[in-house]
C-alpha cells in the first residue's frame, strides 16, 4: 500500500526511469513507448501493428527487461495449437504407489508479460484461446480453472493484414485489447541513430526498475485519478456519436458500419487516467482524452465499404469527432 506522499512520488519517479531505460535501446517512438506503458498502468492489453523490421519485438523485450517480471515470448505460426500456449495434461506416475495420474503442465501464458509475436500469423482457433485469459485473467482446462499471475500483460504484435499469410483478428478478440497502437517508419534522424547504435559492439544495459507489487499499486492508483463530470460526459458523447444507427453525425452514417460500445468509453477514461498519472498529474485533462482516443477507438470503429474505397480510416473519423464534438451536451 502507498502510505504517504513520499512513497507516491518515488513510484512516479520510477515510471520516468522505466521510460528512460527503454529508451536506452529504442530510438525515437516516444509516443509508442508512452502508449504501451499507459496500457500497462491501466491493466489492459496492447496490440502493436507495423511492417516487419520496426523493432516491435525488441521494444516489448526491452520493456520486460526493465521490469522485475516473468516474461515469455510466443511466436505465433500457422501450425500453433491452443495447447501450445495454454498448457496440457501429461501422464505421470507416482513411484511410491505405482499409480498414474494426469498433471497439468502450464504453458507460456503463465507469466507476467506475454509477447504474442505475429499473432495474426496463426489461425482463429488458436487466436481465440487467448480470449478467456485476456478478459478473465484465468484459463480453464479439463474442467479446472487456473488463475494467471498478476500483473498479467499481453503485448501482441501483428503485421498489416494486407500482407500474405495473415489471419485478421475477429472483432471480439480485437475488443479485448485496450489499445491498438500503430508503429510507423522512423524519421531520417532517428533512422541514422538506429543504424549507428545497432551496428557496433556496444550494447546498452537495461536495468530493472519496477516490480510486480509496485505495478499493481500503480494500477490501483490509476483508478483514483480524478476526472470531472464534464469530461465523463464528453467521452460518452464521443462514443455515442460513433454509432451510425443512433448518431446524427452525417459522416459517421456515411462511413461507419459499426460504432464503439460502452467498453470503449471505459477504456478511454481508464487510459486517460493512466496517462495523467504517467505525466505526474492526479486529474484528467482534455489533452489526455484526445491523446488516448486514437488507440482506443482505432479497432472499435468498423468502417464500411464506402469508407474503405475512399481511403477513410477510423482515425479520420476519430479526428473529426474530437474537433466537432464539444463538452457541453447537446452541442454534438
C-alpha positions in Angstrom: 0.0 0.0 0.0 1.1 3.6 -0.6 1.2 5.1 2.8 2.4 8.7 2.1 3.1 11.3 -0.5 6.8 10.4 -0.5 6.1 6.8 -1.5 3.8 8.0 -4.3 6.5 10.4 -5.6 9.1 7.6 -5.6 6.7 5.4 -7.6 6.1 8.1 -10.1 9.9 8.7 -10.4 10.3 5.1 -11.2 7.9 5.4 -14.0 10.1 8.1 -15.5 13.1 5.9 -15.0 11.3 3.0 -16.7 10.8 5.0 -19.8 14.4 6.1 -19.8 15.6 2.5 -19.5 13.5 1.5 -22.5 14.9 4.5 -24.5 18.4 3.2 -24.0 17.6 0.6 -26.7 14.6 2.1 -28.6 15.4 5.2 -30.6 12.5 7.6 -31.0 8.9 6.3 -30.9 8.3 8.2 -27.7 4.6 8.2 -28.1 4.6 4.5 -28.8 6.5 3.7 -25.6 4.2 6.0 -23.7 1.0 4.3 -25.0 2.4 0.8 -24.1 3.2 2.0 -20.6 -0.2 3.6 -20.3 -1.8 0.2 -21.3 0.3 -1.5 -18.6 -0.7 1.0 -15.9 -4.4 0.7 -16.9 -4.2 -3.0 -16.5 -5.1 -3.8 -20.1 -3.5 -5.5 -23.1 -1.9 -3.8 -26.1 -1.8 -4.7 -29.8 1.1 -3.4 -31.9 0.9 -3.2 -35.7 3.7 -2.4 -38.1 5.6 -3.9 -41.0 8.5 -6.2 -40.2 11.7 -4.6 -39.0 10.3 -1.7 -36.9 11.6 -3.2 -33.6 8.2 -4.2 -32.3 9.6 -7.4 -30.7 12.7 -5.5 -29.4 10.5 -2.9 -27.8 8.5 -5.5 -25.9 11.6 -7.5 -24.8 13.3 -4.3 -23.6 10.3 -3.3 -21.6 10.3 -6.8 -20.0 14.0 -6.3 -19.1 13.2 -3.0 -17.4 10.6 -4.8 -15.1 11.1 -7.3 -12.3 8.5 -9.6 -14.0 8.5 -13.0 -15.6 8.5 -12.8 -19.4 7.6 -15.3 -22.1 7.6 -15.0 -25.9 5.3 -17.0 -28.1 6.0 -17.0 -31.9 2.6 -17.5 -33.5 2.7 -19.7 -36.6 0.1 -21.4 -38.8 0.6 -24.7 -37.0 0.4 -23.4 -33.4 -2.3 -25.1 -31.4 -4.2 -23.8 -28.3 -2.5 -26.2 -26.0 0.9 -24.8 -27.1 0.0 -21.5 -25.3 -2.4 -22.7 -22.6 -0.6 -25.9 -21.5 -1.6 -29.5 -21.5 -2.1 -32.5 -19.2 0.7 -35.1 -19.1 0.5 -38.6 -17.7 2.8 -39.1 -14.7 3.4 -42.0 -12.3 3.8 -41.9 -8.5 6.8 -44.1 -8.0 5.9 -44.7 -4.4 2.4 -46.2 -5.1 2.7 -47.0 -8.8 -0.5 -45.1 -9.6 -0.7 -43.0 -12.7 -2.3 -39.5 -12.8 -2.6 -36.6 -15.1 -0.7 -33.4 -14.2 -1.4 -30.0 -15.8 1.8 -28.7 -17.4 1.5 -24.9 -17.6 2.0 -23.2 -20.9 3.8 -19.9 -21.7 0.7 -17.8 -20.7 1.6 -18.4 -17.1 3.9 -15.4 -16.9 3.5 -11.7 -16.1 4.4 -10.3 -19.6 3.5 -12.3 -22.7 4.8 -11.3 -26.1 2.4 -12.8 -28.7 4.6 -12.3 -31.7 2.8 -12.0 -35.1 -0.5 -13.0 -33.6 -2.2 -12.8 -37.0 0.0 -15.5 -38.4 -1.9 -18.2 -36.6 -5.4 -19.5 -37.3 -8.5 -18.2 -35.4 -8.7 -21.4 -33.3 -5.5 -20.5 -31.5 -6.2 -16.8 -31.5 -9.5 -17.4 -29.7 -7.6 -19.4 -27.0 -6.4 -16.1 -25.7 -9.9 -14.7 -25.1 -10.5 -16.1 -21.6 -7.0 -15.3 -20.5 -7.2 -11.7 -21.7 -10.6 -10.9 -20.2 -10.8 -13.1 -17.0 -7.1 -13.4 -16.1 -7.5 -17.2 -15.9 -7.8 -20.2 -18.1 -9.9 -23.4 -18.0 -8.5 -26.8 -19.0 -10.0 -30.2 -18.3 -12.8 -28.6 -16.2 -10.4 -26.9 -13.9 -9.7 -23.2 -13.7 -6.2 -21.9 -13.3 -5.5 -18.3 -12.2 -2.8 -16.4 -14.1 0.0 -14.4 -12.5 -0.7 -10.8 -11.8 0.1 -8.3 -13.2 -0.8 -10.1 -16.5 0.0 -8.1 -19.6 -0.3 -9.4 -23.2 1.6 -7.4 -25.8 0.7 -8.8 -29.2 2.3 -7.8 -32.5 0.9 -8.2 -35.9 1.8 -7.4 -39.5 -0.6 -5.4 -41.6 -3.5 -7.6 -42.8 -2.7 -6.8 -46.4 0.4 -9.0 -46.2 0.4 -12.6 -47.3 -0.2 -15.4 -44.8 -2.2 -13.4 -42.2 -5.5 -14.1 -40.5 -7.4 -11.0 -39.4 -8.3 -11.0 -35.7 -12.0 -11.3 -35.1 -13.8 -8.2 -33.7 -14.5 -10.0 -30.3 -10.8 -10.5 -29.8 -9.7 -7.1 -31.0 -12.1 -5.5 -28.5 -10.1 -7.4 -25.7 -7.1 -5.2 -26.5 -7.3 -2.0 -24.5 -5.1 -0.2 -27.1 -4.3 -0.7 -30.7 -1.0 1.0 -31.4 0.3 1.5 -34.9 4.1 1.9 -35.4 5.3 3.8 -38.5 8.7 4.3 -40.0 11.3 6.3 -38.1 12.3 9.9 -39.1 15.5 10.5 -41.1 17.4 11.5 -37.9 16.0 8.5 -35.9 17.0 6.1 -38.7 20.5 7.4 -38.7 20.7 7.0 -35.0 19.3 3.4 -35.2 22.0 2.4 -37.8 24.7 4.0 -35.7 23.6 2.3 -32.4 22.9 -1.2 -33.7 25.8 -2.0 -36.0 28.7 -1.9 -33.4 29.8 -3.9 -30.5 28.5 -1.6 -27.8 25.3 -2.9 -26.2 23.0 -0.9 -23.9 22.5 -2.4 -20.4 18.8 -2.2 -19.3 18.3 -2.2 -15.6 15.1 -3.4 -14.0 13.1 -0.6 -12.3 9.7 -1.8 -11.2 8.4 -5.0 -9.6 5.1 -6.8 -9.6 3.9 -5.3 -6.3 4.7 -1.7 -7.4 3.0 -2.1 -10.7 -0.1 -3.4 -9.0 0.0 -0.4 -6.7 0.2 1.9 -9.7 -2.7 0.1 -11.4 -4.8 0.6 -8.3 -3.8 4.2 -8.1 -4.8 4.9 -11.7 -8.5 4.3 -10.7 -8.2 7.0 -8.0 -7.1 9.7 -10.5 -9.8 12.4 -10.7 -11.9 13.1 -13.8 -14.6 15.7 -14.0 -18.2 15.0 -14.7 -17.9 17.2 -17.8 -15.1 15.1 -19.2 -17.0 11.9 -18.5 -20.0 13.3 -20.4 -17.7 14.3 -23.2 -16.4 10.8 -23.5 -20.0 9.5 -23.5 -20.9 12.0 -26.3 -17.9 10.9 -28.4 -18.6 7.2 -28.0 -22.3 7.5 -28.8 -21.5 9.6 -31.8 -19.6 6.7 -33.4 -22.7 4.6 -33.8 -24.3 5.1 -37.2 -27.8 3.8 -36.2 -28.3 6.4 -33.5 -26.0 9.3 -34.2 -26.9 12.5 -36.1 -23.4 13.0 -37.3 -23.6 12.7 -41.1 -20.0 11.4 -41.8 -20.4 8.7 -39.3 -23.6 7.5 -41.0 -21.8 7.7 -44.3 -18.6 5.8 -43.4 -19.1 3.7 -40.3 -20.5 0.2 -40.3 -20.4 -0.5 -36.5 -19.6 2.0 -33.8 -17.9 1.7 -30.4 -19.6 0.1 -27.4 -19.6 1.1 -23.7 -16.3 -0.8 -23.2 -14.6 1.8 -25.5 -15.8 4.6 -23.1 -14.5 2.7 -20.1 -11.1 2.2 -21.9 -10.9 5.8 -22.9 -11.5 7.1 -19.3 -9.2 4.5 -17.8 -6.3 5.1 -20.2 -6.7 8.9 -19.8 -6.4 8.4 -16.1 -3.3 6.3 -16.6 -1.8 8.9 -18.9 -2.4 11.7 -16.4 -0.6 9.6 -13.7 2.2 8.9 -16.1 2.6 12.6 -16.6 2.7 13.2 -12.8 -0.9 14.6 -12.6 -3.8 13.4 -10.4 -6.5 14.8 -12.6 -7.5 14.0 -16.2 -7.4 16.9 -18.8 -8.9 17.1 -22.3 -5.4 16.5 -23.7 -5.4 13.1 -22.0 -8.7 12.2 -23.6 -7.7 13.3 -27.1 -4.3 11.6 -26.9 -5.8 8.2 -26.0 -8.9 8.4 -28.2 -7.0 7.2 -31.3 -5.5 3.9 -29.9 -8.7 3.2 -28.0 -11.1 3.7 -30.9 -8.9 2.6 -33.8 -10.1 -1.1 -33.6 -13.5 -0.4 -32.2 -14.9 1.7 -35.1 -15.5 -0.6 -38.1 -15.6 1.2 -41.4 -17.9 0.3 -44.3 -17.1 -0.5 -47.9 -17.6 3.2 -49.0 -15.0 4.4 -46.4 -12.5 1.7 -47.5 -13.0 2.7 -51.1 -12.4 6.4 -50.3 -9.4 5.7 -48.1 -11.2 6.8 -44.9 -9.9 5.2 -41.7 -11.2 5.0 -38.2 -8.5 7.5 -37.2 -10.0 10.0 -39.7 -13.4 9.6 -38.0 -11.9 9.9 -34.5 -10.1 13.1 -35.6 -13.3 14.7 -36.9 -15.3 13.7 -33.8 -12.7 15.2 -31.5 -12.8 18.5 -33.4 -16.6 18.8 -33.7 -18.0 17.4 -30.5 -17.9 19.7 -27.5 -18.1 19.1 -23.8 -21.4 20.8 -23.4 -24.1 18.1 -24.0 -26.5 18.8 -26.8 -23.9 20.6 -28.9 -22.6 17.4 -30.6 
